[in-house]
């Protein structure tokens, strides 16, 4: 049978298994195993099934994932997210829409110590939503800014999804982290502009609060030293070349654990909860990675990505049109699948295709993560709005999606900016490379 036909059958089989409610990692592993067996026979297939997961487990950078997850869980338990929100609230809460801007800023800062969109959104749903509702904010604006700010968790480094992309595509992870800095700042600025326009058009949606006096602000600043220290040590250690990714994750774990302990919030129940959450999420991610690795080997054997590149070149399809279609696909996938799954099930085919068309793999990594995070909030089936509704059933889904719409167009704007001007993502990694050399 033609290898290309086998590849298509393998992809269809994988989606059929997912539709039958097989875990995504298991579905990919089965499809990859059967595909390798069809291509090479039973013995190579069993050998791949045995050796590939072992190779994944021995990848050093991948060991940072459970530690970053643990760091984020301890940071949340220590109340560092609340500190960040109070810091932004102290300086912008007295403006119209100020609490919404404080929520966005807090989400961005917490994303730097958490790395998870769902965790960031759910954390600020508990912290920021009651504050905004009590101060007369329109529920749609409040929910919309929390959902949009939550997506910053996977863009602001260090990001577990970015780490996965780097490991699976063999890209320099620190270059990816560095490339995300400017797009992350652009995202924050565009969100702030969106909120400003929102409350200008509808002033009652985000009324101004009372101005906090400077003595109170100084107390808030002093109270926030913990989260600033944690983010500074982890990010500064990575970018300064003092830590590897794995070492930074370990140091971050120690610091966040210490903050939880010295704030009197560490007890056996908290410790069990944090460890259980981290273990469950790590196990889920690793199973997906195992399956993706086997499926990637199968797709490589069929040479499907090379065939697609040659077909596109022969048909003279503009490469920009290919990227546009991929972005549309990812917005749809991101609204259906969890972020890790949305990236990994497509990576074996899409990454070689994009690189084969001459695009930079670091730039595509940032674009890929941005477009998947947009899918997480895309009406009408984005996963984050459903999580927020589950936490606050009194706020209708229609209200949440209504609030997301302005931020959705803001997301499309910054995606277009980074897509049209790749230098915004690549300039900082290039400078870092020059300094290291």
C-alpha positions, 0 to 999 in steps of 0.5 A: 500500500502507498505510504501516503495512504497509510499515513492518512489511514493512521490519522483517521484512525487516531481521530476515530479513537479520540472520538470513541473517548480513548485518551489522546496519548493512547490513541496516538500510540495505537495509531502509530504502533499499527502504522509502523507495523504496516510499514516495517512489520511487527518486530520494529513496531514492538521495538519502537513501542519499547524504546521510544518512551524510554528516550522521552523519559531520559530527555533532561529538559522534559524533567522541568515540566513536573517541577514547573507545575509544582512551582505553580501549584505552590505559588498559588497555595502561597497566595502569590497570585493575590499579591500580584492582583493587589499590586496592579490594583493599587496603581490602576484600580482608580481608573475606569476599567482599572480592575480589569487591567489589574486582572490582565496584569496579574494574569501575565505576572502569574503566568510567569510562575505558573505556565498554565492557562486553565490554572491562571484563569481559574485562580483569577476567577476566584480572586478578581471576579468577586472584587469586580462584581462588588465594585459594579463591573459588568459581568461580561467585562469581568469574565472576558478579561479573566478568560483573555488574561488566562491565556497568557499562562502559556505564552509568558515564559516559562511555559510548559507548552513552550518547553514541550514544543522545544523538546519535541522539535529539538529547538533551543528552549531558552530561545523560545522563552526569549522569543515570547517576551516581546509578543507577550508584552504586545499582548498585554498592551493590546489588552489594555487598549481593548479595555480602555476602548471598552470602558470609553464606549460603555463607561458603566461597564467598568467604573473607577474605584477609589485612589489608594494612598501612597502609604497603602501602596508602599505596603502593597509593594512590600507585601509583593516581594515574594512573587517578584523575587520568584519571577526574578530568580527563575526568569533572571537565572534562565536569561542570565545564563546562571541556570539551565531550564531544569535548574531554574525549575528546581530553584523555583520549586524550592522558593515557592515551597519556602514562601508557602511554608513561611506564610503559614499555608503549608500543611499536610492537606495542602501538600497532598493536594499540590502533589496530587495535582502535579502528579496527575497533570504530569502523568497526563502530559507524559502519556500524550508525549509517549503517544506523540513520539510513536506517532511522529516516527510513523508519520516520518516513515511515510514521508507525508510532510515531505510529500505535502511540501512538494505538492504545495510547491508544485501547485504554486500555493502561496506559503502565506495562504498555507500559514493562514489555513493552518492558523484557522485550523489551530483556532478550531482545534484549540477550542476543542482540545486541551492546549497540549493535545491541540499542539501535539496531535498536529506537530508530526505533520505541521512542523515539517511542513512549515519548516519545509516551506522555509519558515523559522521554527522559533517564530512558528513555535510562538505563532503556534502557541498564540493561535492555540491560546486564542482557540481556548477562548473562541466562541462558542466552544472554547474550553476556558469559558466553560471552566469559568462558568463551572466555577460561577454558574450564576454567570451565564455562558452567553455573558462570558462569551459576550465579554470575550468577543472584544478580546478575541478581536484583540487576539486576532490583531496581535496574531496578525502583527506577529505573523506579518512581522516575524522580527518581533519574535526573532529579534531578542533570540538573535540578540541573545545568540550574539551575546552568548557567542 
